[in-house]
Amino acid sequence: MRRSEVLAEESIVCLQKALTRLREIWELIGIPEEQRLQRTEVVKKHIKEEGETTVLQLEKDLRTQVELMRRQKRERKQELKLLQEQDQELCEILCMPHYDIDSTSVPTLEQLNLFRQHVATLRETKESRHEQFVSIKRQIILCMEELEHTPDTSFERDVVCEDESAFCLSLENIATLQKLLQQLEVKKSQNEAECEGLRAQIRELWDRLQMPKEERDSTAINMTGSKAKVRNALQLEVDRLEELKMQNIKKVIEAIRMELAQFWDQCFYSQEQRQAFAPYYTEDYTENLLHLHDTEIVRLRNYYEVHKELFEGVQKWEESWKLFLEFERKASDPSRFTNRGGNLLKEEKQRAKLQKTLPKLEEELKARIEKWEQEQSMAFVVNGQKFMEYVAEQWELHRLEKEKAKQERQLKNKKQMETEMLYGSTPRTPNKRRGLTPTTPGKVRKLNTTTISSATPNNSIRPVFGGTMYRSPVSRLPPSGSKSVVNSMCSGKKTPRSARLGANKENMELNGSILSARTFKGFQI
């Protein structure tokens, strides 16, 4: 056997051993059968060559691969340069450090991919900050126009006057931009507050000086906004009105006094508290007196604002209390039963509702007042006394009024009963029909009301109940039991005067007694 054949056989044996060893390794590491076949095909392709390759062809293939790799190198280097330029531009605008990458070596595909992502992030950051810059710049320009402010610093000029694309969008610049806007807004708010304060002064002076509406309207038209020229105009108007006020001190003081009286009512001032401000009653109208009134009205306004919530609660209680007293008065009025429109039922419901809500309102006010007194370390006074004492006093007065009304009714009923016992009851509705016999109660009572003090000369008769003597409410029968008198009365004819005198004389001759028998409510006992 030739040596070449021997070498070929040895090569085949070595190849088989290598393949066997590979299969063992693949099996040991757990590669599936399908992948083993694929790997075996790859080994086969490396071992088996399709056709014969000449040296020239191999050189050509290598040159082609080298050219391909050179082209890839140029492309990667160009892309790297472009990305570096974009990174430099964005980093200068955003004031950020450049991306760290070796520009001398050829970057890998992974390095280029990471660089692309970084540049894209920078671009998004630039757009976001640019939008924020444009928005803030617009607001700054509006504030400067409102304030009539000219940019006086290099930063302000960069913001307002320079090209937007040239502004550095760093985090520090954005923060400074926001701070500038806040300062301008604060100044604008101060100007607005100052202008509004001047307008309030003007309105107050108008009211005190009783300026006509036409003059007010013509002045107010040119005083809107908060620009410097408007603020100056408002100040000039305040100065003019102040001077006019000094020329009309008495008129102004009287207007302030009217306002003071209103606040006194709203703050439930007692008479002593009102008299404590002595300048209110002074007739010497001077500048010092005006100053005292101005100081007092400011103090009283502040006092009312501090206690406004409590005063409104007290006012609500006062209104509810007055309504409750009105319903109580109507409830004791007998004429309320003549109601035919349903108002009586409505009033009763409202009255019942007030009886429930009043105590709740008092409890709420009590809790709020106690909390306020703890915070302020002072007593909350209404009409010169503590509110709950004031409420208790009102309820006690109401109770006394009801007790007084009850006693008056009892006394009235007692007097009425005594009157009826003495004189007899009076018919509620007189009978106006004609043709009735005189035996009706109205007719008998009319007959019995005749006094006998003037019908007899007997002066020895003792008067009873104050000396005035009246007939018995019921006509008495004669002692003999004769019915002639009764028949004559019931016949509808007038009784002869002699018969009436006889009956009177009979009653008078019983040892000075007025009545021969006692009567009670028209019945003889």
C-alpha positions in Angstrom: 0.0 0.0 0.0 1.3 3.3 -0.9 2.0 5.8 1.7 -0.6 8.3 0.5 -3.3 5.6 0.9 -2.0 4.9 4.4 -2.3 8.6 5.2 -5.8 8.7 3.8 -6.9 5.8 5.9 -5.4 7.3 9.0 -7.1 10.6 8.3 -10.5 8.8 7.9 -9.9 7.0 11.3 -9.0 10.2 13.0 -12.1 11.9 11.5 -14.3 9.1 12.7 -12.8 9.3 16.2 -13.3 13.1 16.2 -17.0 12.7 15.1 -17.6 10.1 17.7 -16.0 12.3 20.4 -18.2 15.2 19.2 -21.4 13.2 19.4 -20.4 12.1 22.9 -19.9 15.7 24.0 -23.2 16.8 22.3 -25.0 14.0 24.2 -23.3 14.9 27.4 -24.3 18.5 27.3 -27.8 17.6 26.3 -28.0 18.8 22.7 -31.2 17.4 21.0 -30.9 14.9 18.1 -32.1 17.4 15.6 -29.4 19.9 16.4 -26.8 17.1 16.4 -27.7 16.4 12.8 -27.4 20.1 11.9 -24.0 20.2 13.6 -22.9 17.1 11.8 -23.8 18.7 8.5 -21.7 21.7 9.3 -18.7 19.5 10.0 -19.3 17.6 6.8 -19.3 20.9 4.8 -16.0 21.9 6.4 -14.5 18.6 5.4 -16.0 18.1 2.0 -15.2 20.7 -0.7 -17.4 21.3 -3.6 -15.1 21.2 -6.5 -11.5 22.3 -6.6 -10.5 25.9 -5.8 -7.5 27.4 -7.5 -5.1 29.8 -5.9 -6.2 32.6 -8.2 -9.9 32.1 -7.2 -8.9 32.0 -3.6 -7.1 35.3 -4.0 -10.1 36.8 -5.7 -12.4 35.7 -3.0 -10.1 37.1 -0.3 -9.9 40.4 -2.2 -13.7 40.6 -2.4 -14.0 40.0 1.4 -11.4 42.6 2.1 -13.2 45.1 -0.1 -16.5 44.3 1.7 -14.9 44.8 5.0 -13.3 48.1 4.0 -16.7 49.4 2.8 -18.2 48.4 6.1 -15.4 50.2 7.9 -16.0 53.4 6.0 -19.8 53.2 6.6 -19.3 52.7 10.3 -16.7 55.4 10.5 -19.0 57.8 8.6 -22.0 57.0 10.8 -19.8 57.4 13.9 -18.7 60.9 12.7 -22.3 61.9 12.0 -23.5 60.7 15.4 -20.6 62.6 17.0 -21.5 65.8 15.2 -25.2 65.5 16.3 -24.1 64.7 19.8 -21.9 67.7 19.9 -24.6 70.0 18.7 -27.2 68.7 21.1 -24.9 68.7 24.0 -23.9 72.3 23.4 -27.6 73.4 23.3 -28.4 71.3 26.3 -25.1 72.0 28.1 -24.4 68.4 28.6 -21.2 66.3 28.3 -20.4 64.5 25.0 -20.9 60.8 24.5 -17.8 58.8 25.5 -16.7 56.6 22.5 -13.3 55.8 20.9 -13.3 57.6 17.6 -10.0 56.1 16.4 -11.2 52.5 16.2 -14.0 51.0 14.1 -17.1 50.8 16.3 -19.1 47.6 16.5 -22.7 47.3 15.5 -23.7 47.2 19.1 -21.7 50.4 19.9 -23.3 52.2 17.0 -26.8 51.1 18.2 -26.2 52.5 21.7 -24.9 55.7 20.3 -28.0 56.1 18.1 -30.2 55.6 21.1 -28.3 58.3 23.1 -28.6 60.9 20.3 -32.3 60.2 20.0 -32.8 60.7 23.7 -30.9 64.0 23.5 -33.1 65.1 20.6 -36.3 64.4 22.7 -34.9 66.3 25.6 -34.1 69.3 23.4 -37.6 69.4 22.0 -39.2 69.1 25.5 -37.0 71.9 26.9 -37.5 74.1 23.8 -41.3 73.8 24.2 -40.9 74.7 27.9 -38.7 77.7 27.0 -41.1 79.0 24.4 -44.0 78.8 26.8 -42.2 80.6 29.6 -40.8 83.2 27.2 -44.3 84.0 26.0 -45.5 84.5 29.6 -42.4 86.6 30.4 -43.0 88.9 27.5 -46.7 89.4 28.5 -45.7 90.2 32.1 -43.1 92.7 30.9 -45.6 94.4 28.6 -48.1 94.6 31.5 -45.4 96.0 33.8 -44.0 98.2 31.1 -40.6 96.6 32.0 -37.6 96.8 29.6 -35.1 93.9 29.8 -32.1 95.3 31.7 -30.0 92.2 32.3 -28.0 90.1 29.8 -30.1 87.1 30.7 -33.4 88.9 30.1 -32.1 90.2 26.8 -31.0 86.7 25.8 -34.5 85.5 26.6 -36.5 88.3 25.0 -34.3 89.7 22.2 -32.1 86.9 20.9 -33.0 84.0 18.6 -34.8 81.2 20.3 -32.5 78.6 18.7 -29.4 80.3 20.2 -30.7 80.0 23.8 -28.9 77.4 25.9 -31.5 74.9 27.1 -29.7 73.8 30.2 -31.4 72.8 33.3 -29.9 75.8 35.1 -31.2 78.2 32.4 -34.6 76.7 32.5 -34.7 77.1 36.3 -33.5 80.7 36.0 -36.1 81.3 33.4 -38.8 80.0 35.7 -37.5 82.1 38.6 -37.6 85.2 36.4 -41.2 84.5 35.4 -42.1 84.0 39.1 -40.5 87.4 40.0 -42.4 89.2 37.2 -45.7 87.5 38.3 -45.1 88.5 41.9 -44.5 92.1 40.8 -47.6 92.0 38.6 -49.7 90.6 41.5 -48.3 93.4 43.7 -49.2 96.0 41.1 -52.7 94.5 40.7 -53.2 94.5 44.5 -52.0 98.0 44.7 -54.3 99.2 41.9 -57.2 97.3 43.5 -56.5 98.9 46.8 -56.4 102.4 45.1 -59.7 101.5 43.4 -61.2 100.5 46.8 -60.0 103.8 48.3 -61.6 105.7 45.4 -64.9 103.9 45.8 -64.9 104.6 49.5 -64.2 108.2 49.0 -66.9 108.4 46.3 -69.4 107.0 48.8 -68.3 109.3 51.5 -68.3 112.4 49.3 -71.5 111.2 47.7 -70.1 111.7 44.2 -72.7 111.5 41.4 -72.9 108.3 39.3 -72.0 110.1 36.1 -68.6 111.3 37.5 -67.9 107.9 38.8 -68.5 106.1 35.5 -66.5 108.6 33.5 -63.5 108.1 35.9 -63.8 104.3 36.2 -63.6 103.8 32.4 -59.9 104.9 32.2 -58.8 103.0 35.3 -58.8 99.3 34.4 -55.8 97.1 34.4 -52.6 97.4 36.5 -50.1 99.1 34.2 -47.9 101.9 35.5 -49.9 104.6 33.8 -53.1 103.2 35.2 -51.5 103.0 38.7 -50.4 106.6 38.4 -53.8 107.8 37.3 -55.4 105.9 40.2 -53.0 107.6 42.7 -53.8 111.0 41.2 -57.5 110.4 41.7 -57.0 109.3 45.3 -55.0 112.4 46.0 -57.7 114.6 44.4 -60.4 112.9 46.4 -58.4 113.1 49.6 -58.1 116.9 49.1 -61.8 117.1 48.4 -62.4 115.1 51.5 -60.5 117.6 53.6 -62.7 120.3 52.2 -65.8 118.4 53.2 -64.8 117.0 56.6 -68.3 117.3 58.1 -70.0 115.5 55.3 -67.3 112.7 55.3 -67.5 112.2 59.1 -71.3 111.9 58.9 -70.9 109.3 56.2 -68.4 107.4 58.3 -70.7 107.6 61.3 -73.5 106.0 59.3 -71.1 103.2 58.4 -70.1 102.9 62.0 -73.7 102.5 63.1 -74.2 99.7 60.5 -71.2 97.9 61.9 -72.4 98.3 65.4 -75.6 96.7 64.5 -73.9 93.9 62.7 -71.5 93.3 65.6 -74.3 93.5 68.1 -72.7 96.3 70.1 -74.4 97.3 73.3 -75.2 100.9 74.1 -72.2 101.1 76.4 -69.9 99.9 73.7 -71.3 102.5 71.3 -70.9 105.3 73.7 -67.3 104.2 74.4 -66.3 105.9 71.1 -66.7 109.4 72.3 -65.7 111.1 69.0 -68.9 109.8 67.5 -70.9 112.4 69.5 -68.5 115.3 68.9 -69.7 118.2 66.8 -66.3 119.9 66.3 -65.5 118.6 62.8 -61.7 118.8 62.5 -59.0 116.8 60.7 -58.1 115.0 63.9 -61.7 114.0 64.4 -61.8 112.6 60.8 -58.6 110.7 61.6 -60.2 109.2 64.7 -63.2 108.1 62.7 -61.0 106.6 60.0 -59.0 104.6 62.5 -62.2 103.4 64.2 -63.9 102.3 61.0 -60.8 100.4 60.0 -60.6 98.7 63.4 -64.3 97.9 63.3 -64.1 96.4 59.8 -61.3 94.2 60.8 -63.1 93.2 64.0 -66.2 92.2 61.9 -64.1 90.3 59.4 -62.5 88.3 62.2 -65.8 87.5 63.8 -67.9 87.5 60.6 -68.7 83.8 60.7 -69.9 84.0 64.3 -71.9 87.2 63.8 -73.6 85.6 60.8 -74.5 82.6 63.0 -75.9 85.0 65.7 -77.8 86.9 63.1 -79.3 83.6 61.9 -80.3 82.8 65.4 -81.9 86.2 65.9 -84.0 85.8 62.8 -85.0 82.3 63.8 -85.9 83.5 67.2 -88.0 86.4 66.0 -89.9 84.0 63.7 -90.3 81.6 66.6 -91.8 84.4 68.7 -94.1 85.4 65.9 -95.4 81.8 65.6 -95.9 81.6 69.4 -97.9 84.8 69.2 -100.1 83.5 66.4 -100.5 80.2 68.3 -102.1 82.0 71.2 -104.4 84.1 69.0 -108.0 82.7 68.9 -108.6 84.3 65.5 -106.2 81.9 63.8 -108.9 79.3 63.7 -110.8 81.4 61.1 -108.0 80.5 58.6 -109.4 78.8 55.6 -106.4 78.8 53.2 -104.2 76.2 54.8 -101.8 78.8 56.3 -102.6 77.5 59.8 -101.2 74.0 59.1 -98.2 75.5 57.3 -97.4 77.8 60.3 -97.7 74.9 62.7 -95.2 72.9 60.7 -92.8 75.8 60.6 -93.3 76.4 64.3 -92.6 72.7 65.1 -89.5 72.8 62.9 -88.2 75.9 64.6 -88.6 74.3 68.0 -86.2 71.6 66.8 -83.7 73.7 64.9 -83.3 76.5 67.4 -81.7 74.3 70.1 -79.4 72.7 67.5 -78.3 76.1 66.2 -77.6 77.3 69.8 -75.5 74.2 70.4 -73.5 74.8 67.2 -72.9 78.4 68.1 -72.0 77.5 71.6 -69.3 75.0 70.4 -67.9 77.5 67.9 -67.8 80.4 70.4 -66.1 78.2 73.0 -63.4 77.2 70.5 -63.0 80.9 69.4 -62.7 82.0 73.0 -60.0 79.4 73.7 -58.0 80.6 70.6 -58.5 84.3 71.3 -58.3 84.2 75.1 -61.2 86.6 75.3 -65.0 86.5 75.7 -67.3 86.7 72.6 -69.8 89.4 73.6 -73.2 90.1 72.0 -75.1 93.2 73.1 -72.7 93.6 76.0 -73.0 90.1 77.4 -71.9 86.5 76.5 -74.0 85.0 73.8 -75.2 82.0 75.7 -76.2 84.2 78.6 -78.0 86.4 76.1 -79.8 83.3 74.7 -80.8 82.1 78.1 -82.1 85.5 79.0 -84.3 85.6 75.9 -85.8 82.2 76.7 -86.4 83.3 80.3 -88.1 86.5 79.1 -90.2 84.4 76.7 -91.2 82.1 79.6 -92.1 85.1 81.8 -94.2 86.5 79.0 -96.1 83.2 78.6 -96.6 83.0 82.4 -97.9 86.6 82.5 -100.3 86.0 79.6 -101.5 82.8 81.3 -102.2 84.7 84.6 -104.0 87.5 82.7 -106.2 84.9 81.0 -107.0 83.3 84.4 -107.8 86.7 85.9 -110.0 87.6 83.0 -111.8 84.3 83.2 -112.3 84.7 87.0 -113.7 88.2 86.5 -116.0 87.0 83.8 -117.3 84.2 86.0 -117.9 86.7 88.9 -119.7 88.9 86.5 -121.9 86.1 85.2 -122.6 85.0 88.8 -123.8 88.5 89.6 -125.5 89.6 86.5 -126.1 86.5 84.5 -124.6 85.3 81.3 -125.0 87.4 78.2 -126.2 85.6 75.1 -123.5 85.4 72.4 -125.8 86.3 69.5 -128.9 88.5 70.1 -132.1 87.4 68.5 -133.2 89.9 65.9 -136.2 88.1 64.6 -139.5 89.7 65.2 -142.7 88.1 66.5 -141.0 86.2 69.3 -142.7 86.3 72.7 -140.9 88.2 75.6 -140.3 84.9 77.3 -137.0 84.5 75.3 -133.9 84.8 77.5 -132.9 88.0 75.9 -136.2 89.6 76.7 -136.2 88.5 80.3 -132.7 89.7 80.9 -133.6 93.1 79.4 -136.5 93.3 81.8 -134.3 92.2 84.8 -131.6 94.9 84.2 -133.9 97.6 85.5 -132.4 99.2 88.6 -134.6 99.6 91.7 -132.5 102.2 93.5 -134.4 105.0 91.8 -137.8 103.3 91.8 -138.3 103.3 95.5 -138.1 106.0 98.2 -136.7 103.6 100.7 -133.2 104.9 101.6 -132.6 102.4 104.3 -131.8 99.7 101.7 -128.1 98.5 102.1 -126.2 98.4 98.8 -124.4 95.3 97.8 -121.1 95.0 95.6 -120.2 98.7 95.5 -123.7 100.2 96.2 -125.3 99.7 92.8 -128.4 97.5 92.9 -129.8 95.5 90.1 -132.8 93.3 89.5 -132.4 89.6 89.6 -131.6 88.1 86.2 -134.8 86.0 86.4 -138.3 87.5 87.1 -139.6 86.2 90.4 -143.1 84.9 90.9 -145.5 86.6 93.3 -145.5 85.2 96.9 -149.0 84.1 96.4 -148.1 81.8 93.6 -150.5 83.6 91.2 -149.5 83.2 87.6 -151.2 86.4 86.5 -148.0 88.3 86.2 -146.3 85.6 84.3 -149.3 85.3 82.0 -149.3 89.0 81.4 -145.6 88.9 80.5 -146.0 86.0 78.2 -149.0 87.5 76.5 -146.8 89.9 74.5 -148.4 92.9 76.1 -146.7 95.5 78.3 -147.0 95.0 82.0 -148.9 97.8 83.8 -146.5 100.1 85.7 -148.4 99.5 88.9 -147.8 95.7 88.6 -144.1 96.3 88.1 -143.9 98.6 91.0 -145.7 96.1 93.2 -143.3 93.4 92.3 -140.4 95.7 93.1 -141.9 96.8 96.4 -142.4 93.2 97.4 -138.7 92.5 96.8 -137.6 95.6 98.8 -139.6 95.0 102.0 -137.7 92.0 103.2 -135.6 93.7 106.0 -133.4 95.6 103.5 -132.5 92.6 101.4 -132.1 93.3 97.7 -133.1 90.0 96.3 -135.8 87.8 97.7 -134.0 84.7 96.4 -130.5 84.0 95.0 -130.1 83.4 91.4 -127.3 81.7 89.4 -127.0 81.8 85.7 -130.7 82.6 85.2 -132.0 79.9 87.5 -133.8 80.5 90.8 -132.4 78.5 93.7 
